[in-house]
Structures are given as C-alpha cells and as structure tokens.
Amino acid sequence: MNTFLKFFSGLLLLAVTAACGNSNTTYTGTANYDVVPISLAPTITHVGGSVQTAPLILSNTVLTLAGSAGISGLADGTPAAARFNHPTDITTDGTTLYVADHLNNVIRMIDIASGNVTTLKDLAGTTIGFNSPTGITTTVTAAGTQLYVVDSGSNTIRCIDVTTKIVTIIGSSSNLAGAFDSAVPSEVLFNQPTGITTDGKNLYVTDSGNNTIRRIVIAGLGVSTVAGSPGSSGTSDGIQGSARFNMPARITTDGKTLFLTDFQNRTIRKIDIKTGEVNTLAGTPGPLGIDNGSSDGIGTAARFNQPNGITTDGTNLYVTDSYLNTLRKIIIGTGEVTTIPTDGSLHTPLGITTDGKSLFIADTSILHPDNTYTYSNSIIEIK
C-alpha cells in the first residue's frame, strides 16, 4: 500500500470511529475559556479511567482476554464465546472493563478476573442503546461507578450510573453539531467528539471536529473550552485559545496534566489543567498524505504514524499507534518514546486502559495482503 493510502485509511478509521452526527455544523458562540483552575490533582488512585498506583511492570505477554479475531457479532458469555463489533475504546474501575462497542451501539462489561462478557442494560433488563459510541471513561466513588460515554453519532456525552442505570445527556437533543459552551447541558454543541477522560471532578473531551478540548464539570454538567479554537486546525503550542490541534483523538490524565493523541498532527500533546498551557510532549507533525514513519527517541525526535488510544499509570504513557499495529511507551518526565514488543498480535489497536497490573486494548481490525480489512473484534491483555 502506498504512503497516501496508508494515511487515507487511517484518516478514514478515525472518521468512522468519531462518527458524524449532524454534519450541518453551526458555530453559534465563542469558546468560553476557564480563567481559574477548577480542580487540582486528586488523592485517589483511580483517575483518568485507569488505576494509577505505581509504574507498570510488564513481561510483554500478549493474551486475548475476550472475543474471537475475525469474527464479529453481539454475544455475551465466556471469553471465547463473546463477540464484539468494532470495539473502539475501553476503561476500567479496577475490577470491570467497560468497552464502547461501536458498531453494536452498546457498552460491554468484562469481568477482569474471569473474562466473562455482559452487555449494559437498564433495571428492566433492556439493553441501553447508543449511537456510534467512540469514547468511554469512569469515576469510582463511595456511591459506585459512573460511566461517561462519547456518543459520537449524536454529538453528545452520556452519563450512566452503573447501579441505578440512570442516563443523563449533555448536548443537543436533535444531534446538532457545532461549537457552543454553556452551563445548561442541553444547549451545548459538540462536533464529532471522540475521546473522554476524567480527573474525578471534571470530564475532558476531545472535540475532534472542532479541534478543541472541552471541559465538563461533573457537578452541574456545565461545559467550557480548555484549549484550541473552534474550526481552526494547526500544530501550535500555547495558552488555551492560542493553541491549535488537528483532529485530536483520545485523552487521559494523571489528575494534573491532560495527555492526548493529536491524530492528524501525529504527535502527543499535554495540557496543564491549572493553566491551560499546551505543549508537545513527543513526536513531530508530518505532512498530510506522507507516511510519518515510526521511530523511538526523545521528544520531537520520536515519530508516530497514527497515534490513537492513550492511557497512563501516572509515570508512563501507553499509546496505540493504530496503523502500524504497535504499542508505544512514553516516560512522562523525559518524553522518551520506546516500542513495546507485542509479537505482531495487534491489529489496528484503538482504545487502551490499565487496572494497575495489565494493559487492556480494544483491537479492531486486521489488514489483509489484498488491502481488505477483517475486524479483529478482540480485547487484548498485555501483562
């Protein structure tokens, strides 16, 4: 496959996983940038939809936790019997994995200990339906687990209490795409939101079609803009509205800093939550349509091809480089990038999370020699 087709296929991948919603985008307001930080680093060990107790020690053993490569479907059950259809993102509360099963339009739950899979249902036993979910994160409190889902097909964020199954929606009730901040959840407009994370008090969303990062205060669900300018793409670092992104994909946090994959820039960006300052942690933007390659190194010396999923153990970042079917590790303190050996077991990996012991990856599709794809539809564990 030539370099242009490589790039195009990856771009199509993100476009599919981001979904479209209503394409009649209307910019109906200026971004509302926060002047004062809303939260500081939490003292809890579960943050960003992952468990961050200590740096992971991996033997790089790769296992299929659930699903069957090349077989799509919607089936609950044991790891071998379970079926997924284009899983795109994954999160955990420490004992259960929650998967955004994109083409099945549902959320799946996997017991980490057994690998058994079930589908999220309401109290009446009816499956809770979504519209092309692409991102998912969790908070864990004394009241239980809360799920937050990017429902990209409707340009909304959905909040689900795992115990009561009550669902709250943030965004337009008519699926309208746009860029509008508001303290009133139903007035907010997103444009192809993709990824989501949380510091326990706020949600942070990569609003891919707007090239911005949005903040949702969990108490009240008001929405503002952290960084970027709606409708303007670029690569610039800077404070809040002066920074530029190019189709930001997925996002994680250690409670002090946001880390995100800037998909079309092929870089890893970081944002100081207190100040809104954006910097490039690793990678260098590559020309559109040109294979940017993949090389390890420190900071801007490293290269990514199509960085997509991202998680952290608090010390390191773990990034799925989707088209190259690789897993990259970044030391946060130095920006040093290395490639984790996976023995060719990954096939367009997307979302990633950790329970503090292993990494879990939503593995999506397999590219065949004739340039056709078969969905991998598996959840991979790396110990």
C-alpha positions as CSV (number, residue, x, y, z in Angstrom):
1,M,0.0,0.0,0.0
2,N,1.4,3.4,-1.0
3,T,2.0,6.1,1.6
4,F,-1.1,8.1,0.6
5,L,-3.4,5.1,1.0
6,K,-1.8,4.3,4.4
7,F,-2.6,7.8,5.6
8,F,-6.1,7.8,4.0
9,S,-7.0,4.5,5.6
10,G,-6.0,5.8,9.0
11,L,-7.9,9.0,8.5
12,L,-10.9,7.0,7.5
13,L,-10.5,4.9,10.6
14,L,-10.7,7.9,12.8
15,A,-13.6,9.4,10.8
16,V,-15.5,6.2,11.3
17,T,-14.7,5.9,15.0
18,A,-15.5,9.5,15.5
19,A,-18.8,9.2,13.6
20,C,-20.5,12.2,12.1
21,G,-23.8,13.1,13.7
22,N,-25.5,16.0,12.0
23,S,-23.0,17.4,9.5
24,N,-24.6,20.8,9.3
25,T,-22.2,22.4,11.7
26,T,-23.1,25.8,13.1
27,Y,-20.7,27.8,15.2
28,T,-23.2,29.6,17.4
29,G,-20.9,31.1,20.1
30,T,-17.4,31.9,21.1
31,A,-15.4,29.5,23.3
32,N,-15.7,30.0,27.0
33,Y,-12.2,29.5,28.4
34,D,-11.8,28.9,32.1
35,V,-9.7,31.5,33.8
36,V,-9.2,29.8,37.1
37,P,-8.4,26.1,37.6
38,I,-11.4,24.0,38.7
39,S,-9.5,21.2,40.3
40,L,-6.1,20.1,41.5
41,A,-4.6,16.6,41.5
42,P,-6.8,14.1,43.2
43,T,-5.5,11.9,46.0
44,I,-7.3,8.8,44.7
45,T,-5.5,6.1,42.8
46,H,-8.3,5.6,40.2
47,V,-8.2,8.5,37.8
48,G,-8.4,9.0,34.0
49,G,-10.4,5.8,33.7
50,S,-7.4,3.8,34.8
51,V,-5.8,2.6,38.0
52,Q,-2.6,4.6,38.8
53,T,-0.9,3.1,41.8
54,A,2.6,2.5,40.5
55,P,4.5,2.2,37.3
56,L,3.5,-0.9,35.4
57,I,6.0,-3.8,35.3
58,L,5.2,-5.8,32.2
59,S,6.6,-9.1,30.9
60,N,5.1,-8.2,27.5
61,T,3.0,-11.4,27.4
62,V,0.1,-10.8,25.0
63,L,-3.3,-12.6,25.5
64,T,-6.7,-12.4,24.1
65,L,-9.0,-11.6,27.1
66,A,-12.3,-11.8,25.2
67,G,-13.6,-12.1,21.7
68,S,-12.5,-14.0,18.6
69,A,-10.3,-12.4,16.0
70,G,-12.0,-12.0,12.6
71,I,-15.5,-12.9,13.9
72,S,-18.0,-10.0,14.6
73,G,-21.3,-10.2,16.4
74,L,-23.1,-9.4,19.6
75,A,-22.9,-12.2,22.1
76,D,-22.3,-12.3,25.8
77,G,-20.7,-15.2,27.7
78,T,-17.3,-16.7,28.3
79,P,-14.2,-15.1,26.7
80,A,-14.2,-17.5,23.8
81,A,-18.0,-17.2,23.2
82,A,-18.2,-13.4,23.4
83,R,-18.4,-11.4,20.3
84,F,-17.8,-7.7,19.6
85,N,-18.3,-5.5,16.5
86,H,-15.6,-2.8,16.1
87,P,-14.7,-2.0,19.8
88,T,-13.2,1.4,19.9
89,D,-12.4,2.4,23.5
90,I,-12.1,0.8,26.9
91,T,-12.0,1.9,30.5
92,T,-12.0,0.3,34.0
93,D,-13.0,0.7,37.6
94,G,-10.3,-1.7,38.7
95,T,-12.4,-4.9,38.6
96,T,-14.5,-4.5,35.4
97,L,-13.6,-3.3,31.9
98,Y,-16.2,-1.2,30.0
99,V,-16.0,-1.3,26.2
100,A,-17.5,1.1,23.7
101,D,-18.7,-1.5,21.2
102,H,-19.0,0.9,18.3
103,L,-21.0,-0.9,15.5
104,N,-23.1,-2.8,18.0
105,N,-24.1,0.6,19.6
106,V,-23.8,-0.8,23.1
107,I,-21.5,-0.8,26.1
108,R,-20.0,-4.1,27.1
109,M,-18.7,-5.1,30.5
110,I,-15.9,-7.6,31.1
111,D,-15.1,-9.1,34.4
112,I,-11.3,-8.9,34.5
113,A,-10.8,-12.0,36.7
114,S,-12.9,-14.3,34.5
115,G,-13.0,-12.5,31.2
116,N,-16.8,-13.1,31.0
117,V,-18.7,-10.5,29.0
118,T,-22.1,-8.9,29.5
119,T,-24.0,-6.0,27.9
120,L,-25.0,-2.9,29.8
121,K,-28.8,-3.0,30.4
122,D,-31.3,-0.9,32.4
123,L,-33.1,-2.1,35.5
124,A,-35.8,-3.7,33.4
125,G,-33.3,-5.8,31.6
126,T,-33.4,-3.9,28.3
127,T,-30.1,-3.1,26.5
128,I,-29.2,0.6,26.8
129,G,-28.7,1.7,23.2
130,F,-26.1,4.2,21.9
131,N,-25.4,5.9,18.6
132,S,-21.8,5.0,17.5
133,P,-20.0,5.3,20.9
134,T,-16.3,6.0,20.5
135,G,-15.0,7.1,23.9
136,I,-15.6,5.9,27.5
137,T,-14.2,6.7,31.0
138,T,-15.2,6.0,34.6
139,T,-15.2,7.6,38.0
140,V,-15.3,5.5,41.2
141,T,-16.8,7.0,44.4
142,A,-18.4,5.7,47.6
143,A,-21.7,5.9,45.6
144,G,-20.4,3.5,43.0
145,T,-19.1,3.6,39.4
146,Q,-20.2,6.2,36.9
147,L,-19.7,5.7,33.2
148,Y,-19.2,8.6,30.8
149,V,-19.6,7.8,27.1
150,V,-18.9,9.8,24.0
151,D,-21.9,9.1,21.8
152,S,-20.4,10.4,18.6
153,G,-23.3,9.6,16.3
154,S,-25.5,12.0,18.3
155,N,-22.7,14.5,19.2
156,T,-23.5,14.1,22.8
157,I,-21.9,12.9,26.1
158,R,-23.9,10.4,28.1
159,C,-23.5,9.8,31.8
160,I,-24.6,6.5,33.3
161,D,-24.9,5.4,36.9
162,V,-23.9,1.7,36.8
163,T,-26.1,1.0,39.9
164,T,-29.3,2.9,39.1
165,K,-28.8,2.8,35.3
166,I,-30.0,6.5,35.1
167,V,-28.7,8.1,32.0
168,T,-28.1,11.9,31.7
169,I,-27.3,13.5,28.3
170,I,-25.1,16.5,27.6
171,G,-25.5,18.1,24.2
172,S,-28.2,18.8,21.6
173,S,-31.4,16.7,21.7
174,S,-31.6,17.0,17.9
175,N,-28.0,15.7,17.3
176,L,-26.9,19.1,16.0
177,A,-23.2,19.5,15.5
178,G,-21.5,22.8,16.4
179,A,-19.3,24.6,19.0
180,F,-21.2,26.1,21.9
181,D,-20.3,26.3,25.6
182,S,-23.0,26.6,28.2
183,A,-23.8,26.0,31.8
184,V,-27.1,24.4,30.5
185,P,-26.3,20.8,29.3
186,S,-29.0,20.8,26.6
187,E,-27.6,24.0,25.0
188,V,-24.1,22.6,24.5
189,L,-22.9,21.7,21.0
190,F,-20.1,19.3,20.1
191,N,-18.7,18.4,16.7
192,Q,-17.6,14.7,16.3
193,P,-16.4,14.3,19.9
194,T,-14.1,11.2,20.1
195,G,-12.3,10.7,23.4
196,I,-13.0,11.3,27.1
197,T,-11.2,11.2,30.4
198,T,-11.8,12.5,34.0
199,D,-9.9,13.8,37.0
200,G,-12.8,12.8,39.3
201,K,-14.3,16.3,39.3
202,N,-14.3,17.2,35.6
203,L,-14.6,15.4,32.3
204,Y,-12.3,16.3,29.4
205,V,-13.4,15.6,25.8
206,T,-11.5,15.7,22.6
207,D,-13.9,17.5,20.3
208,S,-12.3,16.3,17.1
209,G,-14.4,18.1,14.5
210,N,-13.9,21.4,16.3
211,N,-10.2,20.8,17.0
212,T,-10.7,21.7,20.7
213,I,-10.5,20.2,24.1
214,R,-13.7,20.7,26.2
215,R,-14.3,20.5,29.9
216,I,-17.4,19.3,31.6
217,V,-17.9,20.0,35.4
218,I,-19.4,16.8,36.7
219,A,-21.3,18.8,39.4
220,G,-23.8,20.6,37.2
221,L,-22.6,19.4,33.8
222,G,-21.6,22.9,32.5
223,V,-19.3,22.9,29.5
224,S,-16.4,25.2,28.7
225,T,-13.3,25.0,26.4
226,V,-9.9,24.1,27.8
227,A,-7.8,24.7,24.7
228,G,-7.9,25.2,20.9
229,S,-10.1,27.4,18.7
230,P,-13.3,26.0,17.2
231,G,-12.9,25.4,13.5
232,S,-9.2,26.2,13.4
233,S,-6.6,23.4,12.9
234,G,-2.8,23.6,13.4
235,T,0.1,22.5,15.5
236,S,0.8,25.5,17.7
237,D,1.6,25.2,21.4
238,G,0.4,28.0,23.7
239,I,-2.2,29.0,26.3
240,Q,-5.8,27.9,25.8
241,G,-7.2,29.7,22.7
242,S,-3.8,30.3,21.2
243,A,-3.1,26.5,20.9
244,R,-4.0,24.6,17.8
245,F,-4.8,20.9,17.3
246,N,-5.5,18.8,14.2
247,M,-8.2,16.2,14.9
248,P,-7.4,15.3,18.5
249,A,-8.3,11.7,19.1
250,R,-8.2,10.2,22.6
251,I,-7.2,11.6,26.0
252,T,-6.1,10.6,29.5
253,T,-4.9,12.3,32.7
254,D,-2.9,11.8,35.9
255,G,-5.1,14.5,37.6
256,K,-2.6,17.3,37.0
257,T,-2.0,17.1,33.2
258,L,-4.1,16.1,30.3
259,F,-2.3,13.9,27.7
260,L,-3.8,13.4,24.2
261,T,-3.1,11.9,20.8
262,D,-3.2,14.7,18.2
263,F,-4.1,12.2,15.5
264,Q,-3.6,14.2,12.3
265,N,-0.6,16.0,13.7
266,R,0.9,12.6,14.7
267,T,2.0,14.0,18.0
268,I,1.4,13.6,21.7
269,R,0.3,16.8,23.4
270,K,0.0,17.7,27.0
271,I,-2.2,20.4,28.7
272,D,-1.6,21.8,32.2
273,I,-5.0,21.6,33.9
274,K,-4.3,24.6,36.1
275,T,-3.2,27.0,33.4
276,G,-4.5,25.6,30.1
277,E,-0.9,25.7,28.7
278,V,-0.4,23.3,25.8
279,N,2.9,21.7,24.8
280,T,4.0,18.9,22.5
281,L,5.4,16.1,24.6
282,A,6.6,13.7,21.8
283,G,6.6,13.4,18.0
284,T,6.8,15.9,15.1
285,P,4.0,16.8,12.8
286,G,4.3,15.1,9.4
287,P,3.0,16.4,6.0
288,L,-0.5,15.2,5.1
289,G,-0.6,12.2,2.9
290,I,3.0,11.3,3.7
291,D,4.0,8.3,5.9
292,N,5.5,9.8,9.0
293,G,7.2,6.6,9.9
294,S,7.7,5.2,13.4
295,S,10.9,5.7,15.4
296,D,11.8,5.8,19.0
297,G,13.6,8.7,20.6
298,I,13.2,11.6,23.0
299,G,10.5,14.2,22.5
300,T,10.4,15.6,19.0
301,A,13.0,13.1,17.8
302,A,10.4,10.3,18.1
303,R,7.9,9.6,15.3
304,F,4.3,8.3,15.3
305,N,2.2,7.3,12.4
306,Q,-1.4,7.3,13.6
307,P,-1.4,7.7,17.4
308,N,-4.9,7.0,18.8
309,G,-5.5,5.4,22.2
310,I,-3.7,6.6,25.3
311,T,-3.6,5.7,29.0
312,T,-1.2,6.3,31.9
313,D,0.0,4.6,35.1
314,G,0.9,8.0,36.4
315,T,4.6,7.7,35.4
316,N,4.4,6.5,31.8
317,L,2.0,6.9,28.9
318,Y,1.0,4.0,26.7
319,V,-0.1,4.9,23.2
320,T,-1.6,2.7,20.4
321,D,-0.1,3.6,17.0
322,S,-3.0,2.2,15.2
323,Y,-2.0,1.7,11.5
324,L,1.4,0.3,12.4
325,N,-0.2,-2.1,14.9
326,T,2.2,-1.1,17.6
327,L,2.2,-0.1,21.3
328,R,4.4,2.8,22.4
329,K,5.6,3.8,25.8
330,I,6.4,7.4,26.8
331,I,8.2,8.3,30.0
332,I,6.2,11.4,31.1
333,G,9.2,13.1,32.8
334,T,11.6,12.9,29.9
335,G,9.4,12.4,26.8
336,E,11.4,9.3,25.9
337,V,9.5,7.0,23.5
338,T,10.1,3.3,23.1
339,T,8.1,0.5,21.3
340,I,6.7,-2.4,23.5
341,P,7.1,-5.8,21.8
342,T,3.8,-7.4,21.0
343,D,4.8,-10.1,18.6
344,G,2.6,-9.0,15.8
345,S,-0.5,-9.6,18.0
346,L,-2.2,-6.2,17.5
347,H,-4.4,-5.3,14.5
348,T,-5.4,-1.6,14.4
349,P,-5.4,-1.2,18.2
350,L,-7.5,1.8,19.4
351,G,-8.6,2.4,23.0
352,I,-6.4,1.4,25.9
353,T,-6.5,1.3,29.7
354,T,-4.9,-0.3,32.7
355,D,-6.0,-1.8,36.0
356,G,-2.6,-1.2,37.5
357,K,-1.4,-4.7,36.6
358,S,-2.0,-5.1,32.9
359,L,-2.8,-3.1,29.8
360,F,-6.1,-3.8,28.0
361,I,-6.6,-2.8,24.4
362,A,-9.6,-2.6,22.1
363,D,-8.3,-4.4,19.0
364,T,-10.3,-3.5,16.0
365,S,-9.3,-4.8,12.5
366,I,-6.9,-6.9,10.5
367,L,-5.4,-5.7,7.2
368,H,-5.0,-8.5,4.7
369,P,-2.4,-8.6,1.8
370,D,-5.1,-7.6,-0.7
371,N,-5.7,-4.4,1.3
372,T,-9.1,-5.6,2.7
373,Y,-10.0,-5.5,6.3
374,T,-11.5,-8.0,8.7
375,Y,-12.5,-6.7,12.1
376,S,-10.3,-8.2,14.9
377,N,-13.1,-7.6,17.4
378,S,-11.0,-8.7,20.4
379,I,-10.0,-7.3,23.8
380,I,-6.2,-7.8,24.2
381,E,-4.4,-8.0,27.6
382,I,-0.7,-7.3,27.9
383,K,0.8,-8.5,31.2
